[in-house]
Amino acid sequence: MRAVVITTPGGPEVLELQDRPLPEPGAGEIRVRVRAAGLNRADLLQRRGGYPAPIGWPADVPGLEYAGEVDAVGPGVTRWRPGERVMGLVGGGAQAEFLVTPADEALPVPAGLDWPAAAAIPEAFLTAYDALAIRGRLAAGERVLIHAVGSGVGTAAVQVARALGAVPVGTARSAWKLDRARELGLAEAIDTSRVSFREALSGAVHVVLDVLGGPALAENLSVLEPRGRLVILGLMQGAVASASLEPLLRRRLEVIGSVMRTRSAMERAALAREAEEKLLPLFDGTTAGRQGGRSEPPSRRGAEASLRPVVGRVWPMEEVRAAHEALERNEVFGKAVLAW
């Protein structure tokens, strides 16, 4: 089979398509014929040598999410059959023609979605749902501040927040990304290339979904309501923070860290089952516009509860270097997807 391989830590030029042995599913596992795979910033970090794959997953084949057909099942697998459409999260190796994954971590592809749309769901929507509904305990009527709202997780978080009955507020450094996010239901948009989010916010928020990291810690804490929750998903601006801890005590704030890749198989399977029950029924089979196009408005029936993958652009797997370059330049709104 063909696979994207990181030949050595470095820039996009270190990526190559190489032949690798076809993996065999073991007990409780399925082999998936991958049709499309999401591209995430974690893949960029791994390519640079800064985010190694967990033990048990391919060390030099990136990719954290996939969509494809079940190709073979291992001993003890009764739920899935060859030919069924599945998608899911993995610890690595999704950017290959075939992968092996635990059967209980796979999810059925919602009806009406093509392969790139399905591949845009797992990392973005499961991360957003876990961060907002489970870890952040976001409730109806509450306000949530979503940093990097034009990213894959950001566009998913806007929709998940609306489905929970909450009010999403978002930041980005590009006005065009904020315009696109408004079409998804963003209630308040802040262009942080012009003003700090602390100064621009119309009022305090109950939850902050943060990918910025240490340099934003003090401002994130300052905009939270009493008993507010800061959920940290990334460290794009750095891991070192300097902030007073006094607000944590006085306003009884919570700082919650979360990462998907290093979770145990039991944790991933439990999240997959909850997502299948509570998230997948909300996908209506439509997809926000890709290749720079504009999003179609959600259906009027249950518009706020409708979820749609936002596919910013799709590249052939052979153009993986160009996809990395575009993501590094922040040119993609929503998800960057690679397809075979």
C-alpha positions as CSV (number, residue, x, y, z in Angstrom):
1,M,0.0,0.0,0.0
2,R,1.0,3.6,-0.4
3,A,1.5,5.9,2.6
4,V,2.6,9.4,3.4
5,V,6.0,9.1,5.2
6,I,8.0,11.6,7.2
7,T,11.5,10.7,6.0
8,T,13.2,12.9,8.6
9,P,12.1,15.9,10.8
10,G,11.8,19.1,8.7
11,G,9.7,21.1,6.3
12,P,7.1,19.8,3.9
13,E,9.9,18.7,1.5
14,V,10.6,15.7,3.9
15,L,7.2,14.1,3.0
16,E,7.1,11.3,0.5
17,L,4.7,8.7,-0.8
18,Q,6.2,5.3,-0.2
19,D,5.1,1.6,-0.3
20,R,4.5,0.0,3.0
21,P,3.3,-3.6,4.0
22,L,-0.5,-4.1,4.2
23,P,-1.4,-4.2,7.9
24,E,-3.4,-7.2,9.2
25,P,-6.2,-6.7,11.7
26,G,-5.8,-8.5,15.0
27,A,-8.4,-9.5,17.6
28,G,-11.0,-6.8,18.0
29,E,-9.7,-4.7,15.1
30,I,-10.8,-3.7,11.6
31,R,-8.8,-2.8,8.5
32,V,-10.0,0.2,6.7
33,R,-9.5,1.2,3.1
34,V,-8.9,4.9,3.6
35,R,-10.6,7.2,1.1
36,A,-9.8,10.5,2.8
37,A,-7.9,11.8,5.8
38,G,-8.0,15.0,7.7
39,L,-4.8,17.2,7.9
40,N,-4.3,18.7,11.3
41,R,-1.7,21.0,12.9
42,A,-0.6,17.9,15.0
43,D,0.6,16.5,11.7
44,L,2.7,19.6,11.0
45,L,4.2,19.3,14.5
46,Q,4.9,15.6,14.0
47,R,6.6,16.4,10.7
48,R,8.9,18.9,12.4
49,G,9.8,16.3,15.1
50,G,7.9,17.9,17.9
51,Y,4.9,15.5,18.4
52,P,5.8,11.8,18.2
53,A,3.1,9.2,17.7
54,P,2.0,7.3,20.8
55,I,3.4,3.8,21.3
56,G,1.7,1.2,19.1
57,W,1.0,3.6,16.2
58,P,3.1,4.2,13.1
59,A,6.0,6.5,14.0
60,D,6.5,8.0,10.5
61,V,3.1,7.9,8.9
62,P,1.0,10.9,10.0
63,G,-2.8,11.2,10.1
64,L,-5.2,11.4,13.1
65,E,-8.5,10.9,11.4
66,Y,-9.9,8.9,8.5
67,A,-12.9,8.0,6.4
68,G,-13.2,4.9,4.3
69,E,-14.7,1.4,3.9
70,V,-14.1,-1.6,6.2
71,D,-11.8,-3.9,4.2
72,A,-11.3,-6.8,6.7
73,V,-12.3,-7.6,10.3
74,G,-10.2,-9.4,12.9
75,P,-11.3,-12.2,15.3
76,G,-14.1,-11.3,17.6
77,V,-15.4,-8.3,15.5
78,T,-19.2,-8.6,15.1
79,R,-20.4,-5.0,14.5
80,W,-18.7,-4.2,11.3
81,R,-18.7,-6.0,7.9
82,P,-16.5,-5.4,4.9
83,G,-17.8,-2.6,2.7
84,E,-19.4,-0.6,5.5
85,R,-18.5,3.1,5.6
86,V,-16.6,4.2,8.7
87,M,-14.7,7.1,10.1
88,G,-12.8,7.8,13.3
89,L,-9.7,8.9,15.2
90,V,-6.4,7.1,15.4
91,G,-3.1,7.7,17.1
92,G,-1.4,7.9,13.7
93,G,-1.2,6.3,10.3
94,A,-4.4,7.7,8.7
95,Q,-2.6,9.1,5.7
96,A,-2.1,5.7,4.2
97,E,-4.3,3.6,1.8
98,F,-5.1,1.2,4.6
99,L,-5.0,1.3,8.4
100,V,-5.9,-1.0,11.3
101,T,-7.9,0.4,14.2
102,P,-9.9,-1.0,17.2
103,A,-13.4,-1.8,16.0
104,D,-15.0,-0.1,18.9
105,E,-13.4,3.2,18.1
106,A,-14.9,3.4,14.6
107,L,-18.0,5.4,13.8
108,P,-20.5,5.0,11.0
109,V,-20.4,7.7,8.3
110,P,-23.6,9.8,8.4
111,A,-25.8,9.3,5.3
112,G,-25.3,11.8,2.5
113,L,-21.7,12.7,3.2
114,D,-18.9,12.1,0.8
115,W,-15.4,10.9,1.9
116,P,-13.8,14.4,2.4
117,A,-16.7,15.5,4.5
118,A,-16.6,12.4,6.6
119,A,-12.9,12.8,7.1
120,A,-13.5,16.3,8.3
121,I,-15.6,15.2,11.2
122,P,-13.7,13.0,13.8
123,E,-10.9,15.2,15.1
124,A,-12.8,18.5,14.8
125,F,-16.2,17.5,16.2
126,L,-15.2,15.0,18.8
127,T,-12.6,17.4,20.1
128,A,-15.1,20.2,20.2
129,Y,-17.9,18.1,21.8
130,D,-15.5,16.7,24.4
131,A,-14.1,20.1,25.2
132,L,-17.4,22.0,25.4
133,A,-20.0,19.5,26.6
134,I,-17.9,17.1,28.7
135,R,-14.9,19.0,30.1
136,G,-16.3,22.5,29.8
137,R,-19.8,21.6,30.9
138,L,-21.2,24.3,28.6
139,A,-24.9,24.8,29.3
140,A,-27.7,26.4,27.4
141,G,-27.7,30.2,27.6
142,E,-24.0,30.4,28.5
143,R,-21.4,32.3,26.4
144,V,-18.3,30.6,25.1
145,L,-15.2,32.2,23.6
146,I,-13.6,30.1,20.8
147,H,-10.1,31.1,19.8
148,A,-9.0,30.4,16.2
149,V,-12.6,30.1,15.2
150,G,-11.8,29.6,11.5
151,S,-9.9,26.3,12.3
152,G,-11.4,22.8,12.0
153,V,-12.0,22.6,15.7
154,G,-13.2,26.2,15.8
155,T,-15.8,25.8,13.1
156,A,-17.0,22.6,14.8
157,A,-17.1,24.3,18.2
158,V,-19.4,27.1,16.9
159,Q,-21.9,24.5,15.7
160,V,-21.7,22.3,18.8
161,A,-22.1,25.4,21.0
162,R,-25.3,26.4,19.1
163,A,-26.6,22.8,19.3
164,L,-26.1,23.0,23.1
165,G,-28.1,26.2,23.2
166,A,-25.1,28.3,24.0
167,V,-23.8,31.6,22.5
168,P,-20.5,31.3,20.6
169,V,-18.1,34.2,20.4
170,G,-15.0,33.8,18.3
171,T,-11.6,35.2,17.5
172,A,-9.4,35.1,14.4
173,R,-6.8,37.2,12.8
174,S,-8.5,37.3,9.4
175,A,-11.7,39.2,8.7
176,W,-12.7,36.8,6.0
177,K,-12.6,33.9,8.3
178,L,-14.8,35.7,10.8
179,D,-17.3,36.4,8.0
180,R,-17.4,32.8,7.2
181,A,-17.8,31.8,10.9
182,R,-20.8,34.1,11.2
183,E,-22.5,32.0,8.5
184,L,-22.1,29.0,10.9
185,G,-23.9,30.9,13.7
186,L,-21.1,32.9,15.4
187,A,-22.8,35.5,17.5
188,E,-19.9,37.8,18.1
189,A,-16.7,38.1,16.0
190,I,-13.4,39.6,17.2
191,D,-10.5,40.4,14.8
192,T,-7.4,40.0,17.0
193,S,-5.2,41.5,14.3
194,R,-6.8,44.9,15.2
195,V,-7.7,44.7,18.9
196,S,-7.2,42.4,21.9
197,F,-10.1,40.0,22.6
198,R,-10.2,41.2,26.2
199,E,-10.9,44.8,25.1
200,A,-13.3,43.8,22.3
201,L,-15.6,41.4,24.2
202,S,-19.0,42.7,24.8
203,G,-19.2,40.8,28.2
204,A,-17.7,38.0,30.2
205,V,-18.0,34.4,29.1
206,H,-18.6,31.2,30.9
207,V,-16.2,29.0,29.0
208,V,-13.1,29.7,26.9
209,L,-11.9,27.2,24.3
210,D,-8.2,28.0,23.9
211,V,-5.5,26.8,21.4
212,L,-3.2,29.8,22.0
213,G,-1.5,28.6,25.2
214,G,0.6,30.4,27.7
215,P,0.8,34.0,26.5
216,A,-3.0,34.2,26.5
217,L,-3.5,32.7,29.9
218,A,-3.9,35.9,31.9
219,E,-6.4,37.4,29.4
220,N,-8.3,34.2,29.2
221,L,-8.8,34.1,32.9
222,S,-9.7,37.8,33.0
223,V,-12.8,37.4,30.7
224,L,-14.3,34.4,32.6
225,E,-17.4,34.7,34.7
226,P,-17.2,33.5,38.3
227,R,-17.0,29.6,38.2
228,G,-15.9,29.9,34.6
229,R,-13.9,27.1,32.8
230,L,-10.9,27.5,30.6
231,V,-10.3,24.5,28.4
232,I,-6.8,24.4,26.8
233,L,-6.5,22.3,23.6
234,G,-3.3,23.7,22.1
235,L,-0.2,25.8,22.6
236,M,0.1,27.7,19.3
237,Q,1.7,30.7,20.9
238,G,3.8,28.8,23.4
239,A,3.7,26.7,26.5
240,V,5.1,29.1,29.1
241,A,2.6,31.4,31.0
242,S,3.0,34.3,33.4
243,A,-0.3,35.1,35.2
244,S,-1.6,35.9,38.6
245,L,-3.4,32.9,40.2
246,E,-5.6,35.2,42.3
247,P,-8.6,35.1,39.9
248,L,-8.6,31.3,40.1
249,L,-9.3,31.6,43.8
250,R,-11.4,34.7,44.0
251,R,-13.7,33.7,41.1
252,R,-13.4,29.9,41.6
253,L,-12.2,29.4,38.0
254,E,-11.1,26.1,36.5
255,V,-8.3,25.5,34.1
256,I,-8.7,22.2,32.2
257,G,-6.1,20.6,29.9
258,S,-7.2,18.3,27.1
259,V,-5.5,16.3,24.3
260,M,-7.1,13.6,22.2
261,R,-4.1,11.7,20.8
262,T,-2.6,10.3,24.0
263,R,-5.9,9.0,25.5
264,S,-6.3,5.3,26.3
265,A,-8.2,3.0,24.0
266,M,-10.9,2.8,26.7
267,E,-11.3,6.6,26.7
268,R,-11.4,6.8,23.0
269,A,-14.0,4.1,22.7
270,A,-16.2,5.7,25.3
271,L,-16.0,9.0,23.5
272,A,-16.8,7.4,20.2
273,R,-20.0,5.8,21.6
274,E,-21.2,9.0,23.1
275,A,-20.5,10.9,19.9
276,E,-22.4,8.2,17.9
277,E,-25.4,8.7,20.3
278,K,-25.4,12.4,20.7
279,L,-23.5,14.0,17.8
280,L,-24.0,11.9,14.7
281,P,-27.8,12.2,14.6
282,L,-27.3,16.0,14.2
283,F,-25.5,15.8,10.9
284,D,-27.9,16.6,8.1
285,G,-26.0,15.3,5.2
286,T,-24.9,18.8,3.9
287,T,-21.4,20.2,3.8
288,A,-20.2,23.8,4.2
289,G,-18.7,25.1,0.9
290,R,-15.2,24.0,0.1
291,Q,-12.3,25.3,-2.2
292,G,-13.0,28.8,-1.0
293,G,-16.7,28.7,-1.7
294,R,-19.3,30.0,0.7
295,S,-21.3,27.9,3.1
296,E,-24.8,27.0,2.3
297,P,-27.3,28.2,5.0
298,P,-28.5,25.4,7.3
299,S,-32.0,24.1,6.9
300,R,-34.6,26.0,8.7
301,R,-35.7,22.8,10.5
302,G,-33.6,22.6,13.6
303,A,-31.1,25.0,12.1
304,E,-29.2,25.6,15.4
305,A,-28.9,21.9,16.1
306,S,-27.8,20.9,12.6
307,L,-24.1,20.0,12.3
308,R,-22.1,20.2,9.0
309,P,-18.5,19.4,8.4
310,V,-16.6,22.5,7.1
311,V,-14.2,21.3,4.3
312,G,-12.0,24.2,3.4
313,R,-10.0,22.4,0.7
314,V,-9.2,18.9,-0.6
315,W,-5.9,17.9,-1.9
316,P,-4.9,14.6,-3.6
317,M,-2.6,12.7,-1.3
318,E,0.1,13.1,-3.9
319,E,0.0,16.9,-3.1
320,V,0.5,16.5,0.6
321,R,3.4,18.9,0.7
322,A,1.2,21.7,-0.8
323,A,-1.5,21.0,1.8
324,H,1.1,21.4,4.6
325,E,2.3,24.6,3.2
326,A,-1.3,26.0,2.9
327,L,-2.1,25.0,6.5
328,E,1.1,26.6,7.7
329,R,0.1,29.9,5.9
330,N,-3.3,29.8,7.6
331,E,-5.0,29.8,4.2
332,V,-7.7,27.2,5.1
333,F,-11.1,27.9,6.7
334,G,-12.3,24.8,8.4
335,K,-10.7,21.5,7.6
336,A,-7.8,20.6,5.2
337,V,-8.4,17.2,3.8
338,L,-6.3,14.7,1.8
339,A,-7.9,12.2,-0.5
340,W,-6.8,9.1,-2.4
